[in-house]
Amino acid sequence: MPLSRLAFHGGLLLAVVLNTVPARAQDLPALQVETVARGLVNPWGLAFLGDGRMLVTERPGRLRLIDADGRVGPPLDGVPRVAAVGQGGLLDVAVDSGFATNRTVYLCYAEPAAEGPGHSTALARAQLSADARRLAAVQVIFSQQPKTDSRLHFGCRIAEAADGTLFLTLGDRFFRKDDAQTLDNHHGKVVRIRKDGSVPPDNPFVGQAGARPEIWSLGHRNLQGAAIGPDGRLWTSEHGPQGGDEINRPEAGKNYGWPVITYGENYGGGPIGAGLTAQPGMEQPLHQWTPSIAPAGMAFVTSDRYGPALRSSLLVASLKFRYLARLQLDGARVVREDRLLPDIGERLRDVRQGPDGFLYVLTDERQGRVLRLLPGP
């Protein structure tokens, strides 16, 4: 029988439910799924404060604090105005590496135009108040250019590198896919900035005429997962069209091919462009999925909580097939894939490793949950 603890707080029903989920492969550990909190509306990103509490975004535009015991607080004040349209809204959240002293957090979201139609992906920094009820000193430090009225492909994952710079993933906005191959815009790019929004002088296109200096890499479609790997490098997951989802390790100045090369095809069938999967000067993915799994958030397992079988794995949340993809790595090479939580029955939006060494998963539903994965019996 599952164990369950129920409570009601702030208009949200909370529960802790334990279920044992067998792993598919014999050498993978069984996992118990613990529901830490439920009743969240399309949660998209989470970040840990280091004391057992976490911040969770809801796509309609709310940021909530979840206490260590699973209590969900009311929406925080001070969140920037977001365009909660289509795939847009309040998306990722990240906590600065110096949070213990500076209380700085970052929010990635769909930013509406000041006047008229259009929106773009933006990154804001703010200070979380001492009582963790509001954001102060909110400042937009990056805004994708140009704005467009597309409601699709915002990208929007944040990753802080060891040198303190910030990576931000940016979608191609769907109807502007050809922009991913040009440097005069931010569509279909990974950008790298400093924490004040300024451009690092060693970015690859600094000083190049007509190029946006924030650009780190180009030729991307819709990157909804990002993590700094044990190798200190940025890794990303990327939605392909109908097939051709990718894992990449974006490097400075390199072109990852979209929409010139792809392993996917148009929705309903038919090649994209010339139907190429490779071309000189364009990078191949480290791993690709056809058919598409709709990959979202991702995390590296560095904890020993689950034994050696999962350590050094890359986990990727699947929205379409509702499981957690476990990729076994040999350096930068994927040597095996397994499916974890295949019977979860909910869209998985994000996965993170917490300060306690346990894995946490967000389910992107109208009654979304925060799950904690525990080693099975």
Secondary structure, DSSP 8 states (H G I E B T S, - for coil): --EEEEEEETTEEEEEEEEEE--SSTTS--EEEEEEEEEESSEEEEEE-SSS-EEEEETTTEEEEE-TTS-B----BT-------TT-SEEEEEE-TTHHHH-EEEEEEEEE-SSSS-EEEEEEEEEE-TTSSBEEEEEEEEE-SS-B---S--EEEEEE-TTS-EEEEE--TTTTGGGGG-SSS-TTEEEEE-TTS---TTSTTTT-TT--TTEEEE--SEEEEEEE-TTS-EEEEEE-SBS-EEEE---TT-B--TTTB-S-B-TTS--STT-BS--TTS---SEEESS---EEEEEE---STT-TTTTT-EEEEESSS-SEEEEEEETTEEEEEEEESTT--S-EEEEEE-TTS-EEEEE-STTEEEEEEEE--
